[in-house]
Amino acid sequence: MSLFSDMSIMLDRVFHALSDSTRRGILEMLSCGKCTTGTLVEAFPWISRVAVMKHLDVLESAGLISVSRSGRERWNEIDVDTLQEAETWIAQHFVAMPSGRIAMRQVRLQASV
């Protein structure tokens, strides 16, 4: 599989994960430090524990969080590497214009030999 395909798949997963407001809220909580799944469930009382865990699975599949276990607790924390890769892609492809608008950069794709 080519680098372009790997990057494309990663970006699809990241942008899909970020498209949901609950998942963005989970990431905001995790930006303050790692949390247990139980703490995250308590922070979102309007959705079930199962739903929170499904959101965490999407974030983990996208590479946005990493999960570790300690006894019965599941600890979740942001994986900054994936966020930095997505941020780099955005910076390479889009530019803020003086008018405040965002424009897509001209990107030349090089064929791999």
PyMOL CGO cylinders between C-alpha atoms (Angstrom):
from pymol import cmd
from pymol.cgo import CYLINDER

trace = [
    CYLINDER, 0.00, 0.00, 0.00, 1.37, 3.42, -0.88, 0.3, 1, 1, 1, 1, 1, 1,
    CYLINDER, 1.37, 3.42, -0.88, 2.06, 6.24, 1.57, 0.3, 1, 1, 1, 1, 1, 1,
    CYLINDER, 2.06, 6.24, 1.57, -0.69, 8.28, -0.08, 0.3, 1, 1, 1, 1, 1, 1,
    CYLINDER, -0.69, 8.28, -0.08, -3.22, 5.52, 0.61, 0.3, 1, 1, 1, 1, 1, 1,
    CYLINDER, -3.22, 5.52, 0.61, -2.08, 5.08, 4.22, 0.3, 1, 1, 1, 1, 1, 1,
    CYLINDER, -2.08, 5.08, 4.22, -2.34, 8.83, 4.83, 0.3, 1, 1, 1, 1, 1, 1,
    CYLINDER, -2.34, 8.83, 4.83, -5.75, 8.97, 3.15, 0.3, 1, 1, 1, 1, 1, 1,
    CYLINDER, -5.75, 8.97, 3.15, -7.11, 6.13, 5.29, 0.3, 1, 1, 1, 1, 1, 1,
    CYLINDER, -7.11, 6.13, 5.29, -5.75, 7.74, 8.47, 0.3, 1, 1, 1, 1, 1, 1,
    CYLINDER, -5.75, 7.74, 8.47, -7.28, 11.12, 7.58, 0.3, 1, 1, 1, 1, 1, 1,
    CYLINDER, -7.28, 11.12, 7.58, -10.65, 9.53, 6.78, 0.3, 1, 1, 1, 1, 1, 1,
    CYLINDER, -10.65, 9.53, 6.78, -10.70, 7.92, 10.22, 0.3, 1, 1, 1, 1, 1, 1,
    CYLINDER, -10.70, 7.92, 10.22, -9.59, 11.10, 11.99, 0.3, 1, 1, 1, 1, 1, 1,
    CYLINDER, -9.59, 11.10, 11.99, -12.10, 13.38, 10.28, 0.3, 1, 1, 1, 1, 1, 1,
    CYLINDER, -12.10, 13.38, 10.28, -14.89, 10.85, 10.79, 0.3, 1, 1, 1, 1, 1, 1,
    CYLINDER, -14.89, 10.85, 10.79, -14.04, 10.66, 14.50, 0.3, 1, 1, 1, 1, 1, 1,
    CYLINDER, -14.04, 10.66, 14.50, -13.91, 14.45, 14.81, 0.3, 1, 1, 1, 1, 1, 1,
    CYLINDER, -13.91, 14.45, 14.81, -17.25, 14.90, 13.01, 0.3, 1, 1, 1, 1, 1, 1,
    CYLINDER, -17.25, 14.90, 13.01, -19.19, 13.97, 16.15, 0.3, 1, 1, 1, 1, 1, 1,
    CYLINDER, -19.19, 13.97, 16.15, -19.70, 16.53, 18.92, 0.3, 1, 1, 1, 1, 1, 1,
    CYLINDER, -19.70, 16.53, 18.92, -19.64, 13.91, 21.70, 0.3, 1, 1, 1, 1, 1, 1,
    CYLINDER, -19.64, 13.91, 21.70, -16.28, 12.59, 20.52, 0.3, 1, 1, 1, 1, 1, 1,
    CYLINDER, -16.28, 12.59, 20.52, -14.94, 16.14, 20.33, 0.3, 1, 1, 1, 1, 1, 1,
    CYLINDER, -14.94, 16.14, 20.33, -16.19, 16.65, 23.90, 0.3, 1, 1, 1, 1, 1, 1,
    CYLINDER, -16.19, 16.65, 23.90, -14.37, 13.51, 25.02, 0.3, 1, 1, 1, 1, 1, 1,
    CYLINDER, -14.37, 13.51, 25.02, -11.18, 14.80, 23.40, 0.3, 1, 1, 1, 1, 1, 1,
    CYLINDER, -11.18, 14.80, 23.40, -11.63, 18.15, 25.17, 0.3, 1, 1, 1, 1, 1, 1,
    CYLINDER, -11.63, 18.15, 25.17, -11.83, 16.32, 28.51, 0.3, 1, 1, 1, 1, 1, 1,
    CYLINDER, -11.83, 16.32, 28.51, -8.79, 14.24, 27.67, 0.3, 1, 1, 1, 1, 1, 1,
    CYLINDER, -8.79, 14.24, 27.67, -6.83, 17.37, 26.73, 0.3, 1, 1, 1, 1, 1, 1,
    CYLINDER, -6.83, 17.37, 26.73, -6.57, 18.02, 30.48, 0.3, 1, 1, 1, 1, 1, 1,
    CYLINDER, -6.57, 18.02, 30.48, -5.01, 14.60, 31.08, 0.3, 1, 1, 1, 1, 1, 1,
    CYLINDER, -5.01, 14.60, 31.08, -5.91, 10.96, 30.97, 0.3, 1, 1, 1, 1, 1, 1,
    CYLINDER, -5.91, 10.96, 30.97, -9.23, 9.78, 32.41, 0.3, 1, 1, 1, 1, 1, 1,
    CYLINDER, -9.23, 9.78, 32.41, -10.86, 6.50, 33.23, 0.3, 1, 1, 1, 1, 1, 1,
    CYLINDER, -10.86, 6.50, 33.23, -13.79, 5.36, 31.14, 0.3, 1, 1, 1, 1, 1, 1,
    CYLINDER, -13.79, 5.36, 31.14, -15.94, 5.67, 34.28, 0.3, 1, 1, 1, 1, 1, 1,
    CYLINDER, -15.94, 5.67, 34.28, -15.02, 9.36, 34.63, 0.3, 1, 1, 1, 1, 1, 1,
    CYLINDER, -15.02, 9.36, 34.63, -15.93, 9.97, 31.00, 0.3, 1, 1, 1, 1, 1, 1,
    CYLINDER, -15.93, 9.97, 31.00, -19.25, 8.14, 31.41, 0.3, 1, 1, 1, 1, 1, 1,
    CYLINDER, -19.25, 8.14, 31.41, -20.08, 10.38, 34.40, 0.3, 1, 1, 1, 1, 1, 1,
    CYLINDER, -20.08, 10.38, 34.40, -19.26, 13.49, 32.33, 0.3, 1, 1, 1, 1, 1, 1,
    CYLINDER, -19.26, 13.49, 32.33, -21.85, 12.52, 29.68, 0.3, 1, 1, 1, 1, 1, 1,
    CYLINDER, -21.85, 12.52, 29.68, -24.89, 11.48, 31.74, 0.3, 1, 1, 1, 1, 1, 1,
    CYLINDER, -24.89, 11.48, 31.74, -27.30, 11.93, 28.81, 0.3, 1, 1, 1, 1, 1, 1,
    CYLINDER, -27.30, 11.93, 28.81, -25.80, 8.94, 26.96, 0.3, 1, 1, 1, 1, 1, 1,
    CYLINDER, -25.80, 8.94, 26.96, -25.31, 5.36, 28.07, 0.3, 1, 1, 1, 1, 1, 1,
    CYLINDER, -25.31, 5.36, 28.07, -22.05, 3.77, 29.16, 0.3, 1, 1, 1, 1, 1, 1,
    CYLINDER, -22.05, 3.77, 29.16, -22.21, 1.55, 26.06, 0.3, 1, 1, 1, 1, 1, 1,
    CYLINDER, -22.21, 1.55, 26.06, -22.54, 4.62, 23.81, 0.3, 1, 1, 1, 1, 1, 1,
    CYLINDER, -22.54, 4.62, 23.81, -19.54, 6.32, 25.48, 0.3, 1, 1, 1, 1, 1, 1,
    CYLINDER, -19.54, 6.32, 25.48, -17.51, 3.16, 24.99, 0.3, 1, 1, 1, 1, 1, 1,
    CYLINDER, -17.51, 3.16, 24.99, -18.48, 3.05, 21.30, 0.3, 1, 1, 1, 1, 1, 1,
    CYLINDER, -18.48, 3.05, 21.30, -17.31, 6.66, 20.93, 0.3, 1, 1, 1, 1, 1, 1,
    CYLINDER, -17.31, 6.66, 20.93, -14.04, 5.72, 22.64, 0.3, 1, 1, 1, 1, 1, 1,
    CYLINDER, -14.04, 5.72, 22.64, -13.64, 2.80, 20.21, 0.3, 1, 1, 1, 1, 1, 1,
    CYLINDER, -13.64, 2.80, 20.21, -14.04, 5.17, 17.24, 0.3, 1, 1, 1, 1, 1, 1,
    CYLINDER, -14.04, 5.17, 17.24, -11.45, 7.55, 18.73, 0.3, 1, 1, 1, 1, 1, 1,
    CYLINDER, -11.45, 7.55, 18.73, -9.06, 4.67, 19.39, 0.3, 1, 1, 1, 1, 1, 1,
    CYLINDER, -9.06, 4.67, 19.39, -9.56, 3.23, 15.87, 0.3, 1, 1, 1, 1, 1, 1,
    CYLINDER, -9.56, 3.23, 15.87, -8.72, 6.65, 14.45, 0.3, 1, 1, 1, 1, 1, 1,
    CYLINDER, -8.72, 6.65, 14.45, -5.53, 6.74, 16.50, 0.3, 1, 1, 1, 1, 1, 1,
    CYLINDER, -5.53, 6.74, 16.50, -6.69, 9.81, 18.42, 0.3, 1, 1, 1, 1, 1, 1,
    CYLINDER, -6.69, 9.81, 18.42, -6.55, 8.15, 21.84, 0.3, 1, 1, 1, 1, 1, 1,
    CYLINDER, -6.55, 8.15, 21.84, -4.62, 5.33, 23.40, 0.3, 1, 1, 1, 1, 1, 1,
    CYLINDER, -4.62, 5.33, 23.40, -6.04, 3.03, 26.02, 0.3, 1, 1, 1, 1, 1, 1,
    CYLINDER, -6.04, 3.03, 26.02, -4.29, 1.27, 28.87, 0.3, 1, 1, 1, 1, 1, 1,
    CYLINDER, -4.29, 1.27, 28.87, -5.69, -0.94, 31.57, 0.3, 1, 1, 1, 1, 1, 1,
    CYLINDER, -5.69, -0.94, 31.57, -4.88, -1.00, 35.25, 0.3, 1, 1, 1, 1, 1, 1,
    CYLINDER, -4.88, -1.00, 35.25, -6.79, -3.72, 37.05, 0.3, 1, 1, 1, 1, 1, 1,
    CYLINDER, -6.79, -3.72, 37.05, -10.44, -3.17, 36.18, 0.3, 1, 1, 1, 1, 1, 1,
    CYLINDER, -10.44, -3.17, 36.18, -9.93, 0.44, 35.10, 0.3, 1, 1, 1, 1, 1, 1,
    CYLINDER, -9.93, 0.44, 35.10, -9.52, 1.49, 31.52, 0.3, 1, 1, 1, 1, 1, 1,
    CYLINDER, -9.52, 1.49, 31.52, -7.45, 4.68, 31.14, 0.3, 1, 1, 1, 1, 1, 1,
    CYLINDER, -7.45, 4.68, 31.14, -7.87, 6.83, 28.04, 0.3, 1, 1, 1, 1, 1, 1,
    CYLINDER, -7.87, 6.83, 28.04, -5.48, 9.53, 26.84, 0.3, 1, 1, 1, 1, 1, 1,
    CYLINDER, -5.48, 9.53, 26.84, -4.93, 11.60, 23.72, 0.3, 1, 1, 1, 1, 1, 1,
    CYLINDER, -4.93, 11.60, 23.72, -2.41, 10.32, 21.19, 0.3, 1, 1, 1, 1, 1, 1,
    CYLINDER, -2.41, 10.32, 21.19, -0.88, 13.58, 19.97, 0.3, 1, 1, 1, 1, 1, 1,
    CYLINDER, -0.88, 13.58, 19.97, 1.02, 11.99, 17.07, 0.3, 1, 1, 1, 1, 1, 1,
    CYLINDER, 1.02, 11.99, 17.07, -2.11, 11.36, 15.02, 0.3, 1, 1, 1, 1, 1, 1,
    CYLINDER, -2.11, 11.36, 15.02, -3.47, 14.84, 15.73, 0.3, 1, 1, 1, 1, 1, 1,
    CYLINDER, -3.47, 14.84, 15.73, -0.16, 16.36, 14.67, 0.3, 1, 1, 1, 1, 1, 1,
    CYLINDER, -0.16, 16.36, 14.67, -0.21, 14.38, 11.40, 0.3, 1, 1, 1, 1, 1, 1,
    CYLINDER, -0.21, 14.38, 11.40, -3.72, 15.64, 10.62, 0.3, 1, 1, 1, 1, 1, 1,
    CYLINDER, -3.72, 15.64, 10.62, -2.71, 19.20, 11.55, 0.3, 1, 1, 1, 1, 1, 1,
    CYLINDER, -2.71, 19.20, 11.55, 0.32, 18.96, 9.26, 0.3, 1, 1, 1, 1, 1, 1,
    CYLINDER, 0.32, 18.96, 9.26, -1.88, 17.76, 6.38, 0.3, 1, 1, 1, 1, 1, 1,
    CYLINDER, -1.88, 17.76, 6.38, -4.29, 20.66, 6.91, 0.3, 1, 1, 1, 1, 1, 1,
    CYLINDER, -4.29, 20.66, 6.91, -1.42, 23.18, 7.02, 0.3, 1, 1, 1, 1, 1, 1,
    CYLINDER, -1.42, 23.18, 7.02, 0.04, 21.75, 3.81, 0.3, 1, 1, 1, 1, 1, 1,
    CYLINDER, 0.04, 21.75, 3.81, -3.26, 21.87, 1.92, 0.3, 1, 1, 1, 1, 1, 1,
    CYLINDER, -3.26, 21.87, 1.92, -5.04, 24.98, 3.17, 0.3, 1, 1, 1, 1, 1, 1,
    CYLINDER, -5.04, 24.98, 3.17, -4.02, 28.57, 3.71, 0.3, 1, 1, 1, 1, 1, 1,
    CYLINDER, -4.02, 28.57, 3.71, -5.78, 31.41, 5.55, 0.3, 1, 1, 1, 1, 1, 1,
    CYLINDER, -5.78, 31.41, 5.55, -6.36, 34.37, 3.23, 0.3, 1, 1, 1, 1, 1, 1,
    CYLINDER, -6.36, 34.37, 3.23, -6.16, 38.02, 4.38, 0.3, 1, 1, 1, 1, 1, 1,
    CYLINDER, -6.16, 38.02, 4.38, -9.93, 38.23, 3.82, 0.3, 1, 1, 1, 1, 1, 1,
    CYLINDER, -9.93, 38.23, 3.82, -10.42, 35.62, 6.54, 0.3, 1, 1, 1, 1, 1, 1,
    CYLINDER, -10.42, 35.62, 6.54, -11.40, 32.93, 4.05, 0.3, 1, 1, 1, 1, 1, 1,
    CYLINDER, -11.40, 32.93, 4.05, -9.66, 29.61, 3.73, 0.3, 1, 1, 1, 1, 1, 1,
    CYLINDER, -9.66, 29.61, 3.73, -8.26, 28.58, 0.36, 0.3, 1, 1, 1, 1, 1, 1,
    CYLINDER, -8.26, 28.58, 0.36, -6.94, 25.23, -0.77, 0.3, 1, 1, 1, 1, 1, 1,
    CYLINDER, -6.94, 25.23, -0.77, -3.27, 25.28, -1.67, 0.3, 1, 1, 1, 1, 1, 1,
    CYLINDER, -3.27, 25.28, -1.67, -2.10, 24.06, -5.04, 0.3, 1, 1, 1, 1, 1, 1,
    CYLINDER, -2.10, 24.06, -5.04, -0.54, 20.69, -4.26, 0.3, 1, 1, 1, 1, 1, 1,
    CYLINDER, -0.54, 20.69, -4.26, 1.48, 18.79, -6.80, 0.3, 1, 1, 1, 1, 1, 1,
    CYLINDER, 1.48, 18.79, -6.80, 1.33, 15.05, -6.43, 0.3, 1, 1, 1, 1, 1, 1,
    CYLINDER, 1.33, 15.05, -6.43, 4.50, 13.23, -7.40, 0.3, 1, 1, 1, 1, 1, 1,
    CYLINDER, 4.50, 13.23, -7.40, 4.19, 9.80, -8.88, 0.3, 1, 1, 1, 1, 1, 1,
    CYLINDER, 4.19, 9.80, -8.88, 6.19, 7.24, -6.98, 0.3, 1, 1, 1, 1, 1, 1,
    CYLINDER, 6.19, 7.24, -6.98, 8.72, 5.44, -9.12, 0.3, 1, 1, 1, 1, 1, 1,
]
cmd.load_cgo(trace, "trace")
